[in-house]
Amino acid sequence: MSAQLKMDTKQFLELWIKGLSVSDAKSEPFSLEIFANMVAKHFRDAPDNAPYLQENGPESITGMNIYKKVVAKCRTINSALKRDTKKSLPMPKKLGHAGKKKPYQILEGIDGADKFLS
């Protein structure tokens, strides 16, 4: 059995809110890269993750290496929030990665499409 990276939900949420607050104060998008680095720094130093570091090496907990785990943790938390409160927190965005356009955005680029909307 391999050691698992442990991310305490309370600490993770505190970092998430801090990241959102900093992004909001700077009027910048909430960056996945920056958030994953914040999480990595915090959880790399956590005593609970010593076995994970020992098994996987000191460079195993970096923002780049754990961003998928960060996204998964965000989704799990948002799913629980949505179920319990009908609300969710903004997800961090991968900068430099253009997100999929929403249907209304696509329709804006098609001449005459808006006349068929009802």
KAFENGI-V918026 format. One record per run of one state. SS is the DSSP state (A for helix, B for strand, O for the rest). FROM is the first residue (numbers start at 1). TO is the last residue. If there is no record, write none. Layout:
SS/FROM/TO  SS/FROM/TO
//
This chain:
O/1/8  A/9/26  O/27/30  B/31/31  A/32/44  O/45/46  A/47/56  O/57/57  A/58/60  O/61/62  A/63/85  O/86/92  B/93/93  O/94/102  A/103/108  O/109/112  A/113/116  O/117/118
//
